[in-house]
Every structure is written in C-alpha cells, then in structure tokens.
Amino acid sequence: MINHPFIRIVRYLLFPLSIVYAAVLQLRNWFFDCGCFESTSFEIPVIAVGNLSIGGTGKTPQIEYLIRHLHTSYKIAVLSRGYKRQSKGFILANSESTVAELGDEPFQYHKKFSNVYVAVDADRTHGIKELLSVCPDITLILLDDAFQHRKVKASFYILLTAFDNLYTSDCVLPVGNLRESKRGAYRADTIVITKCPEEISISKKEALYKQIKPLDHQQLFYTSIVYDTYIYSSSDKIALADLKEYKVLLITGIADPNPLLTFLKTQAIDYQHLQYPDHYDFKRRDLQKIQATFSDIVSSNKIMLTTEKDGVRLQDRLETLYTLGIQTSFHEGSDKIFRTLLQSKVKK
C-alpha cells in the first residue's frame, strides 16, 4: 500500500510527525532500559515473538512452530492481545469460545492445539498473572505480538522481519510501517528473516547479514513458508496437486497475500482473487459479493479457497470453502541450532 503514489506523497508530508513519534518511543524505551518504568519478570520462562513493523512478518506460523517443538517438554500457554476481538479484558479460551470473542489468531491456536492454553488480554502483565492463577500447571508462556510490550520482561525475544520488507529499509509511522525505531532491534535475542525463497545464495545471505548487522549476542536465522499438501473443508480434503483441476476463488484478509499468490502461480492453479484488509471483519454484503462472484465462475469443478486465519472468520458462513495451511521451515537444518539456543535461554 505504501507504494501507491498518493499514499506515498501523503506519508512523506507527515514526516515531522514521524520524527516526533520516533522520539517519544525512544524516550519510552530509555525509561524502561534505565529502570524508571517497571518491567515485570516471572518465575516461569516467557518467550516474546514480535516485529518492528505492522503485520505481515509471519508471527502466527512462528508461534505454531514453537508450540509444535516445545509442547512435549512444557505445559504451554499462548497469550495474545486478541486484535480486533469484540470483547474486553482477560479471557481464557474454552469449548464455548468464538472467533469474535478471542480474535482470529488466538482462535486459530485454540482450534488447532487442544493441549495448549490460549488467552487474550491487552495488558500482558495482567494476562500472565491471571493465567498463572487459573492454570497453575503452566510451565511456559508464549507472548504473541509483544515485542513492544515492555511492561513484561521476557526470557527470550524473537524478532521477525520479512525477506522482501526488512525493517532496516523502512521508516517509523506514519512515513513508513515501523512501530518503533530500528534501534528497537537491540532487544532481540535472535532475529529471524521470514518468507525467504527456498534457496538463497551465499552472497545474498552475506548482503542480508550486513544489512541487519546483528549484535554480538544475536543470531540470525532464515525461514521459508511451507504450504500444506492438502486443502481442507469442514468435511473434505483435496490434494494440493489436484487443485489445478479446479477453478478457484481465492479470498484473503491478510497483511501480505503475495507469497500465497506466487505459490499458486507456481502450482499452475487457475484462481480469481478477492482481497480484503488484514483481520477483516466480513460483513453480510461481503459474503453476498463473494457468493455472487463464485456463482459467476462457469465451471462444474470450482471451490472457494482461503487462509487458515481467514478460515476461522469465514467458517460456517460460506459453502464449498477450503483452507490452505502453512508452516515455517528453517533453512539448511538450522532449526536444530535455533531450538538448542531456545532451550538454553528458557532453562535459565
């Protein structure tokens, strides 16, 4: 969106506001660093996953990666703000919880991982205290999108940045998409460049390393998106390899659908795309438009396809709706190095 000429002009006209915003955030961080503002630590390990930019860096698959690799050793709870949820305060997910109550990403965690506690609270300090009070068997907490939440002192900070949109090439809001200055990266224990191509040359990795300039205490990792080999509806599944036999209406309400679009093209899948903003709250008129667009597709072999995150908001509202899942994959077996680093920090 920032590449649109009009939006770009407006943003640069707001450059003075960007300077003021960055200065205020820098002062806030300094107060936390020097101890003027309190950061609460907890006896159990807390892992914070986040970014410096607005959305689109792959926090959800990174949280799911951590769940998959840590759930056998720890009783895990995931705490999120619950962005755009229609509720307030602390809520612990249960069998009666809805996506409107939790927000799309927390509801997705709750739906996929029955052995993990999922809760939402805008105040992460309060949320952790409530979790430990009502679920005393918790031994590890994952904070989703909490890199800027300085009131909690986490045990381990994971900073994500997208391959084609590194935070080092961006500016602070409203000129760019950064929530805070690039200097905020110093708080990270590790930096993960997400959404990388499956193959990256040595020279490209050297260039990325020089651009990120990790500090001595930081390690740099590279991950790619791996798509599921099947797409799923509420009662059926179709092999991804067979999807080229269908006419596909793709519906997305995510920050950056481009990796998905590129993937579908490489699979020679014939699709029509309806794009909506990130975390979009689909209204009745949107569903009517989607249904009308689908009806206009002339084929007896046609389906609607969406992402897992959109699927939790559209479930039971559209017929013939399938979802395509994703996972994050570390390059060249570096996931073992990452997990070793993670375990060493968590055990401390």
Secondary structure, 3 states (H helix, E strand, C coil): CCCCHHHHHHHHHCHHHHHHHHHHHHHHHHHHHCCCCCCECCCCCEEEEEECECCCCCHHHHHHHHHHHHCCCCCEEEEECCCCCCCCCCEECCCCCCHHHHCHHHHHHHHHCCCCEEEECCCHHHHHHHHHHHCCCCCEEEEECCCCCCCECCCEEEEEEECCECHHHCCECCCCCECCCHHHHHHCCEEEEECCCCCCCHHHHHHHHHHHCCCCCCEEEEEEEEEEEEEECCCCEEEHHHHHHCEEEEEECCCCCHHHHHHHHHCCCEEEEEECCCCCCCCHHHHHHHHHHHHHCCCCCEEEEEEHHHHHHHCCCCCCEEEEEEEEEEHHHCHHHHHHHHHHHHHC
